[in-house]
Amino acid sequence: MKCLHALSFVPVLLAALASPASGQDVQAQNPPATPRSYLIAVGGAAFNQDFDNAATIVGGEYGERVHRDVFAYATLIYVENLMSDDMRANLVTASTALGGEFRGTDRGLAFTMGAKYMLPTARRLRPYFGGGFGFLNIKRKVTHPTFGDVTETFPSLSGLNDGVVDPGAVSSNKPLGELTVGFGGPFNRRAYFDARYRYGRVFQSSENVDFSQVSAGIGVTF
């Protein structure tokens, strides 16, 4: 149900993204040829499944055409904070019980590989959809104004943990699947633009840390 809730946002996003593209001449006399490959820098924001707790994302993507309308891609994305709602609540509970203010972040590094199908239109920026698989590394940090860095000892100090990162550990690796929709393509000779919505599904986690991303990227074609 959380996946469906997140994906219900897609039509609204695509409508907003398509507005600038709709002004293009669909029958452009000399639209740029589909590039063999591209490399882009990506930036945007990630959200939980209620589209709260916005966090900055930065990264990059390499894509290579494997068919007239299909690109294979590899993406590396850094997410500022993916901490679960349960763990955020644990920090508040511990702060009330033990005094002081516990603060924490779950920094994420996601690597995925997949494919996307570019809809066969005459527009310069073509809509697409796709998906892929990879892994997500979550690195946790919890601090307290008196105790300092308590990442490893927080579960024993408070008796609280969300299960995303094991007690006594500071990081965890999880399998990751994703679905993506957006539009992109070459413009101005060798320049490439991309805008998308991406839904990330994290597996083998006792607490839900699935997330949505809204991002844009720009780079070069080869």
Contacts in CASP RR format, 6 or more apart in sequence:
PFRMAT RR
TARGET T0000
AUTHOR 0000-0000-0000
METHOD contacts of the structure
MODEL  1
MKCLHALSFVPVLLAALASPASGQDVQAQNPPATPRSYLIAVGGAAFNQD
FDNAATIVGGEYGERVHRDVFAYATLIYVENLMSDDMRANLVTASTALGG
EFRGTDRGLAFTMGAKYMLPTARRLRPYFGGGFGFLNIKRKVTHPTFGDV
TETFPSLSGLNDGVVDPGAVSSNKPLGELTVGFGGPFNRRAYFDARYRYG
RVFQSSENVDFSQVSAGIGVTF
2 49 0 8 1.000
2 208 0 8 1.000
2 210 0 8 1.000
3 199 0 8 1.000
3 201 0 8 1.000
3 210 0 8 1.000
5 49 0 8 1.000
5 50 0 8 1.000
6 49 0 8 1.000
6 51 0 8 1.000
6 199 0 8 1.000
6 210 0 8 1.000
6 212 0 8 1.000
7 179 0 8 1.000
7 199 0 8 1.000
9 51 0 8 1.000
9 197 0 8 1.000
9 212 0 8 1.000
10 181 0 8 1.000
10 197 0 8 1.000
13 181 0 8 1.000
13 182 0 8 1.000
13 197 0 8 1.000
13 214 0 8 1.000
14 127 0 8 1.000
14 181 0 8 1.000
14 182 0 8 1.000
14 183 0 8 1.000
14 197 0 8 1.000
17 182 0 8 1.000
17 183 0 8 1.000
17 195 0 8 1.000
18 127 0 8 1.000
18 183 0 8 1.000
21 123 0 8 1.000
21 124 0 8 1.000
21 125 0 8 1.000
21 127 0 8 1.000
21 183 0 8 1.000
24 123 0 8 1.000
24 124 0 8 1.000
24 125 0 8 1.000
26 121 0 8 1.000
26 122 0 8 1.000
26 123 0 8 1.000
27 122 0 8 1.000
28 122 0 8 1.000
28 123 0 8 1.000
28 124 0 8 1.000
31 122 0 8 1.000
31 123 0 8 1.000
31 124 0 8 1.000
32 124 0 8 1.000
32 185 0 8 1.000
32 186 0 8 1.000
32 187 0 8 1.000
32 189 0 8 1.000
33 186 0 8 1.000
34 65 0 8 1.000
34 68 0 8 1.000
34 69 0 8 1.000
34 118 0 8 1.000
34 186 0 8 1.000
35 65 0 8 1.000
35 185 0 8 1.000
35 186 0 8 1.000
35 192 0 8 1.000
35 221 0 8 1.000
35 222 0 8 1.000
36 64 0 8 1.000
36 65 0 8 1.000
36 221 0 8 1.000
36 222 0 8 1.000
37 62 0 8 1.000
37 63 0 8 1.000
37 64 0 8 1.000
37 65 0 8 1.000
37 221 0 8 1.000
37 222 0 8 1.000
38 62 0 8 1.000
38 63 0 8 1.000
38 185 0 8 1.000
38 186 0 8 1.000
38 192 0 8 1.000
38 219 0 8 1.000
38 220 0 8 1.000
38 221 0 8 1.000
38 222 0 8 1.000
39 60 0 8 1.000
39 61 0 8 1.000
39 62 0 8 1.000
39 63 0 8 1.000
39 192 0 8 1.000
39 219 0 8 1.000
39 220 0 8 1.000
39 222 0 8 1.000
40 60 0 8 1.000
40 61 0 8 1.000
40 192 0 8 1.000
40 193 0 8 1.000
40 194 0 8 1.000
40 217 0 8 1.000
40 218 0 8 1.000
40 219 0 8 1.000
40 220 0 8 1.000
41 58 0 8 1.000
41 59 0 8 1.000
41 60 0 8 1.000
41 217 0 8 1.000
41 218 0 8 1.000
41 219 0 8 1.000
42 57 0 8 1.000
42 58 0 8 1.000
42 59 0 8 1.000
42 60 0 8 1.000
42 61 0 8 1.000
42 75 0 8 1.000
42 77 0 8 1.000
42 194 0 8 1.000
42 215 0 8 1.000
42 216 0 8 1.000
42 217 0 8 1.000
43 56 0 8 1.000
43 57 0 8 1.000
43 58 0 8 1.000
43 59 0 8 1.000
43 215 0 8 1.000
43 216 0 8 1.000
43 217 0 8 1.000
44 56 0 8 1.000
44 57 0 8 1.000
44 58 0 8 1.000
44 213 0 8 1.000
44 214 0 8 1.000
44 215 0 8 1.000
44 216 0 8 1.000
45 54 0 8 1.000
45 55 0 8 1.000
45 56 0 8 1.000
45 57 0 8 1.000
45 213 0 8 1.000
45 214 0 8 1.000
45 215 0 8 1.000
46 54 0 8 1.000
46 55 0 8 1.000
46 56 0 8 1.000
46 57 0 8 1.000
46 79 0 8 1.000
46 80 0 8 1.000
46 82 0 8 1.000
46 211 0 8 1.000
46 212 0 8 1.000
46 213 0 8 1.000
47 53 0 8 1.000
47 54 0 8 1.000
47 55 0 8 1.000
47 211 0 8 1.000
47 212 0 8 1.000
47 213 0 8 1.000
47 214 0 8 1.000
48 85 0 8 1.000
48 210 0 8 1.000
48 211 0 8 1.000
48 212 0 8 1.000
49 208 0 8 1.000
49 210 0 8 1.000
49 211 0 8 1.000
49 212 0 8 1.000
51 212 0 8 1.000
53 81 0 8 1.000
53 83 0 8 1.000
53 85 0 8 1.000
53 88 0 8 1.000
55 79 0 8 1.000
55 80 0 8 1.000
55 81 0 8 1.000
55 82 0 8 1.000
56 79 0 8 1.000
56 80 0 8 1.000
57 77 0 8 1.000
57 78 0 8 1.000
57 79 0 8 1.000
57 80 0 8 1.000
57 213 0 8 1.000
57 215 0 8 1.000
58 77 0 8 1.000
58 78 0 8 1.000
59 75 0 8 1.000
59 76 0 8 1.000
59 77 0 8 1.000
59 78 0 8 1.000
60 75 0 8 1.000
60 76 0 8 1.000
60 77 0 8 1.000
60 217 0 8 1.000
61 73 0 8 1.000
61 74 0 8 1.000
61 75 0 8 1.000
61 76 0 8 1.000
61 194 0 8 1.000
61 217 0 8 1.000
62 73 0 8 1.000
62 74 0 8 1.000
63 71 0 8 1.000
63 72 0 8 1.000
63 73 0 8 1.000
63 74 0 8 1.000
64 71 0 8 1.000
64 72 0 8 1.000
64 73 0 8 1.000
65 71 0 8 1.000
66 72 0 8 1.000
66 115 0 8 1.000
68 120 0 8 1.000
69 117 0 8 1.000
69 118 0 8 1.000
69 119 0 8 1.000
69 120 0 8 1.000
70 115 0 8 1.000
70 116 0 8 1.000
70 117 0 8 1.000
70 118 0 8 1.000
71 115 0 8 1.000
71 116 0 8 1.000
71 118 0 8 1.000
71 128 0 8 1.000
72 113 0 8 1.000
72 114 0 8 1.000
72 115 0 8 1.000
73 113 0 8 1.000
73 114 0 8 1.000
73 115 0 8 1.000
73 116 0 8 1.000
74 111 0 8 1.000
74 112 0 8 1.000
74 113 0 8 1.000
74 114 0 8 1.000
75 110 0 8 1.000
75 111 0 8 1.000
75 112 0 8 1.000
75 113 0 8 1.000
76 109 0 8 1.000
76 110 0 8 1.000
76 111 0 8 1.000
77 109 0 8 1.000
77 110 0 8 1.000
77 111 0 8 1.000
77 112 0 8 1.000
77 213 0 8 1.000
78 107 0 8 1.000
78 108 0 8 1.000
78 109 0 8 1.000
78 110 0 8 1.000
79 107 0 8 1.000
79 108 0 8 1.000
79 109 0 8 1.000
79 110 0 8 1.000
79 211 0 8 1.000
80 105 0 8 1.000
80 107 0 8 1.000
81 105 0 8 1.000
81 106 0 8 1.000
81 107 0 8 1.000
82 106 0 8 1.000
82 107 0 8 1.000
82 108 0 8 1.000
82 136 0 8 1.000
82 138 0 8 1.000
82 209 0 8 1.000
82 211 0 8 1.000
83 104 0 8 1.000
83 105 0 8 1.000
83 106 0 8 1.000
83 140 0 8 1.000
84 106 0 8 1.000
84 162 0 8 1.000
84 164 0 8 1.000
84 207 0 8 1.000
84 208 0 8 1.000
84 209 0 8 1.000
86 162 0 8 1.000
86 207 0 8 1.000
87 106 0 8 1.000
87 161 0 8 1.000
87 162 0 8 1.000
87 164 0 8 1.000
87 207 0 8 1.000
90 158 0 8 1.000
90 160 0 8 1.000
90 161 0 8 1.000
90 162 0 8 1.000
91 102 0 8 1.000
91 103 0 8 1.000
91 104 0 8 1.000
91 142 0 8 1.000
93 158 0 8 1.000
93 160 0 8 1.000
94 102 0 8 1.000
94 154 0 8 1.000
94 157 0 8 1.000
94 158 0 8 1.000
94 160 0 8 1.000
95 101 0 8 1.000
95 102 0 8 1.000
97 158 0 8 1.000
98 157 0 8 1.000
98 158 0 8 1.000
100 144 0 8 1.000
100 145 0 8 1.000
100 146 0 8 1.000
101 144 0 8 1.000
101 145 0 8 1.000
102 142 0 8 1.000
102 143 0 8 1.000
102 144 0 8 1.000
102 150 0 8 1.000
102 154 0 8 1.000
102 158 0 8 1.000
103 142 0 8 1.000
103 143 0 8 1.000
103 144 0 8 1.000
104 140 0 8 1.000
104 141 0 8 1.000
104 142 0 8 1.000
104 143 0 8 1.000
105 140 0 8 1.000
105 141 0 8 1.000
106 138 0 8 1.000
106 139 0 8 1.000
106 140 0 8 1.000
106 164 0 8 1.000
106 165 0 8 1.000
106 209 0 8 1.000
107 138 0 8 1.000
107 139 0 8 1.000
107 140 0 8 1.000
107 141 0 8 1.000
108 136 0 8 1.000
108 137 0 8 1.000
108 138 0 8 1.000
108 139 0 8 1.000
109 136 0 8 1.000
109 137 0 8 1.000
109 139 0 8 1.000
110 134 0 8 1.000
110 135 0 8 1.000
110 136 0 8 1.000
110 137 0 8 1.000
110 176 0 8 1.000
111 134 0 8 1.000
111 135 0 8 1.000
112 132 0 8 1.000
112 133 0 8 1.000
112 134 0 8 1.000
112 176 0 8 1.000
112 177 0 8 1.000
112 178 0 8 1.000
113 132 0 8 1.000
113 133 0 8 1.000
113 134 0 8 1.000
114 130 0 8 1.000
114 131 0 8 1.000
114 132 0 8 1.000
114 133 0 8 1.000
115 130 0 8 1.000
115 131 0 8 1.000
115 132 0 8 1.000
116 128 0 8 1.000
116 129 0 8 1.000
116 130 0 8 1.000
116 131 0 8 1.000
116 180 0 8 1.000
117 128 0 8 1.000
117 129 0 8 1.000
117 130 0 8 1.000
118 126 0 8 1.000
118 127 0 8 1.000
118 128 0 8 1.000
118 184 0 8 1.000
119 126 0 8 1.000
119 127 0 8 1.000
119 128 0 8 1.000
120 126 0 8 1.000
121 127 0 8 1.000
124 185 0 8 1.000
124 186 0 8 1.000
124 187 0 8 1.000
125 183 0 8 1.000
125 184 0 8 1.000
125 185 0 8 1.000
125 187 0 8 1.000
125 193 0 8 1.000
126 183 0 8 1.000
126 184 0 8 1.000
126 185 0 8 1.000
127 181 0 8 1.000
127 182 0 8 1.000
127 183 0 8 1.000
127 184 0 8 1.000
128 181 0 8 1.000
128 182 0 8 1.000
128 183 0 8 1.000
128 184 0 8 1.000
129 179 0 8 1.000
129 180 0 8 1.000
129 181 0 8 1.000
129 182 0 8 1.000
130 179 0 8 1.000
130 180 0 8 1.000
130 181 0 8 1.000
131 177 0 8 1.000
131 178 0 8 1.000
131 179 0 8 1.000
131 180 0 8 1.000
132 177 0 8 1.000
132 178 0 8 1.000
132 179 0 8 1.000
132 180 0 8 1.000
133 175 0 8 1.000
133 176 0 8 1.000
133 177 0 8 1.000
133 178 0 8 1.000
134 175 0 8 1.000
134 176 0 8 1.000
134 177 0 8 1.000
135 173 0 8 1.000
135 174 0 8 1.000
135 175 0 8 1.000
135 176 0 8 1.000
136 173 0 8 1.000
136 174 0 8 1.000
136 175 0 8 1.000
136 176 0 8 1.000
136 202 0 8 1.000
137 171 0 8 1.000
137 172 0 8 1.000
137 173 0 8 1.000
138 164 0 8 1.000
138 165 0 8 1.000
138 171 0 8 1.000
138 172 0 8 1.000
138 173 0 8 1.000
138 174 0 8 1.000
138 209 0 8 1.000
139 170 0 8 1.000
139 171 0 8 1.000
140 151 0 8 1.000
140 164 0 8 1.000
140 165 0 8 1.000
140 170 0 8 1.000
140 171 0 8 1.000
140 172 0 8 1.000
141 149 0 8 1.000
141 151 0 8 1.000
141 170 0 8 1.000
142 149 0 8 1.000
142 150 0 8 1.000
142 151 0 8 1.000
142 154 0 8 1.000
143 149 0 8 1.000
143 150 0 8 1.000
143 151 0 8 1.000
144 150 0 8 1.000
147 153 0 8 1.000
147 157 0 8 1.000
150 157 0 8 1.000
151 170 0 8 1.000
152 168 0 8 1.000
152 169 0 8 1.000
152 170 0 8 1.000
153 168 0 8 1.000
154 160 0 8 1.000
154 161 0 8 1.000
155 161 0 8 1.000
155 167 0 8 1.000
155 168 0 8 1.000
156 167 0 8 1.000
161 167 0 8 1.000
162 206 0 8 1.000
162 207 0 8 1.000
163 205 0 8 1.000
163 206 0 8 1.000
163 207 0 8 1.000
164 172 0 8 1.000
164 205 0 8 1.000
164 206 0 8 1.000
164 207 0 8 1.000
164 209 0 8 1.000
165 171 0 8 1.000
165 172 0 8 1.000
166 172 0 8 1.000
174 202 0 8 1.000
174 203 0 8 1.000
174 204 0 8 1.000
174 205 0 8 1.000
174 209 0 8 1.000
175 202 0 8 1.000
175 203 0 8 1.000
175 204 0 8 1.000
176 200 0 8 1.000
176 201 0 8 1.000
176 202 0 8 1.000
176 203 0 8 1.000
177 200 0 8 1.000
177 201 0 8 1.000
177 202 0 8 1.000
177 203 0 8 1.000
178 198 0 8 1.000
178 199 0 8 1.000
178 200 0 8 1.000
178 201 0 8 1.000
179 198 0 8 1.000
179 199 0 8 1.000
179 200 0 8 1.000
179 201 0 8 1.000
180 196 0 8 1.000
180 197 0 8 1.000
180 198 0 8 1.000
180 199 0 8 1.000
181 196 0 8 1.000
181 197 0 8 1.000
182 194 0 8 1.000
182 195 0 8 1.000
182 196 0 8 1.000
182 197 0 8 1.000
183 194 0 8 1.000
183 195 0 8 1.000
183 196 0 8 1.000
184 192 0 8 1.000
184 193 0 8 1.000
184 194 0 8 1.000
184 195 0 8 1.000
185 192 0 8 1.000
185 193 0 8 1.000
185 194 0 8 1.000
186 192 0 8 1.000
186 221 0 8 1.000
187 193 0 8 1.000
190 220 0 8 1.000
190 221 0 8 1.000
191 218 0 8 1.000
191 219 0 8 1.000
191 220 0 8 1.000
191 221 0 8 1.000
192 218 0 8 1.000
192 219 0 8 1.000
192 220 0 8 1.000
192 221 0 8 1.000
193 216 0 8 1.000
193 217 0 8 1.000
193 218 0 8 1.000
193 219 0 8 1.000
194 216 0 8 1.000
194 217 0 8 1.000
194 218 0 8 1.000
195 215 0 8 1.000
195 216 0 8 1.000
195 217 0 8 1.000
196 213 0 8 1.000
196 214 0 8 1.000
196 215 0 8 1.000
196 216 0 8 1.000
197 212 0 8 1.000
197 213 0 8 1.000
197 214 0 8 1.000
198 212 0 8 1.000
198 213 0 8 1.000
198 215 0 8 1.000
199 210 0 8 1.000
199 211 0 8 1.000
199 212 0 8 1.000
199 213 0 8 1.000
200 210 0 8 1.000
200 211 0 8 1.000
200 212 0 8 1.000
200 213 0 8 1.000
201 210 0 8 1.000
202 208 0 8 1.000
202 209 0 8 1.000
202 210 0 8 1.000
202 211 0 8 1.000
END
